Amino acid sequence: MARMGTVTNGGGNSMQDTRSATAVNQLVWCGGLAITGTILLLAFFLTPDPSGHGTHTQLGLPPCGFLTMTGYPCPGCGLTTSFAHLIRGEVGNAARANVFGVGLFAATVLMAAVSAWGLARRKPVWSTLESLHAEKIALALAIIGVVFWAARLMA
């Protein structure tokens, strides 16, 4: 019989299953830290475009197709520029580029910190994210993103 908190596969091999689950959690935390760290590092090395959007073209990406075709910004227009301003502490310029970027940047920094903490403490991913109500944060960010995009389109 397995102790509470261990994983069993029906074969009584709970020690190996627990190590395997820990390894998967560590891999996920490493992935979260690598992704958020890369985003923040790229923002640091990019020069914010003075127009408020287009900073991503420094990465070799094409200009926004939605903006080019419609003349209206897509929800992501200005996010890279916003991040490049925020990594430099330029909150006003970041908000002018894309106000949603301020909240998304904060969530990115928070996720980097949580990933580092989870990795260092060997915490289980799903229960940690559940305790932080990550799904509610993600839903709130999605709704806020849509609202801010609609406001940009009406301006």
N, C-alpha and C positions, 0 to 999 in steps of 0.2 A: 504494500500500500504506500502510495507516494505522499510525502508531506505536502501541506497546503503551500501553494506558490511554486511547485515544481511541475514540469511538463512530463507526461508519460506517453509512451506510444503503445501501450498495451503489453509491451514485452518486458516491462520492469527496468528499462534502461533510462531512468529519469535523470541520472547524473550527466550522461552524454547529451540528452535532450536539453537539459538546462544550459550546458555549455554551448550547444548549437544555437539556442535562443539568444543567449548573451552575445554570441558572435554576430548574429544577424542584427541585433539591436546596435551593437558597436558599428557595424557596417552602415546602417541607416544613419546613425548620428554623424559618422564620418562624411557620408554623402551630403547631409544637410549643411555641415560646416564647410565642406568644399564648395558647394553651390553658392551659399551666401557669401563666403569669403571671396570667391571669384567675382561675384557681382560687385561687392564693395571695392575690391582691388581695381577692377576695370573702371569703376566710377572715379577712383582716385587718379588714374592715369589719363582719363579723357578730359579734354578741354570743353567746357560747356559752350554750345553754339549760341552766339549772341541773339539769334532769331527766336530762341526759346524752344526750338525743336531741330532735329537733324544731327544731333551729337552722335547718334548711333552710326552714321555713315563713316566715322573715323575707324570703325571696326570692319569696314569693307562691305557693310550692308547697304542695300539700295534705299533711296528715299521712300517714305511711306506711300504705298500704292493708293490707299484710300484717300489721302490728302491730295495726291497728284490727280486722281481721277475725279474727285468730287469738289475739291476746294475746301472741304471740311476736315478738321482733325479727327483722327480715330481716337479711341480711348487711351491708346498708348503713346500718342504724339506728345512729346516733351518729357516722357518718363526718364529716359536716359539722361537728358539735360538736367532734369530735376535732381536725379541722383548725383550727377557730377557737381551740381551746386551744393547739395546737402553735405557731401563728404568734405566740402570746404567750409561748412558752417554758414553758407549763404541761404538762409531760409526764405527770405523775401524773393530772391531770384528763382529759387526752386519752386515756390508756390505760383509764381507768374508763369513758369514753364508748364507745370501741370500740378495743380494743388493736390491731386490724388497721390502724387509721388511722395509727398511729405509723410502721409500715413503708411504707404507701402514701404518707404525707406525705414521707418520706425519698426515695422513688422519684420523687415529683413534683418535689421540689427538685433532685434529681439530673438529671432530664430537662430541667428549665429550664436548668440549667448546661450540659448537653451540647448543647442546642439553641443556646444563645448561643455556645458555643465552635465548634460546627459552622458556624453562620452566619458568625461572624467569620473563621474559617479557610477557608471555602468547601470544607468536607469533604463527600465523598459520603455520603448518608444511610445506605444499606444496609450498606456496608462498615464504617462507623463503629459502627452498632448491632451488627453481627456481632462486631466486635472487642471490644465491651463485653459480649458474650453476653446481649444484651437479651432474647432469647427465653427464656433460662434464668431470668432475673430475673422476667419476666412469669409464667412457669409456677410458680416458687416462690411468688410473691405470690398467685396463684390458689389454690394448695394451702393455703398458710397461711391465706388468707381463709376457705376452707371449714372447715378445722380449728378456727379460732377461732369461727366461727359455730356449729359443732356443740357446742363447749364452752359457748357462751352458752346454747344451747337446753337443755343438760343441767343447767345450774346452777340 
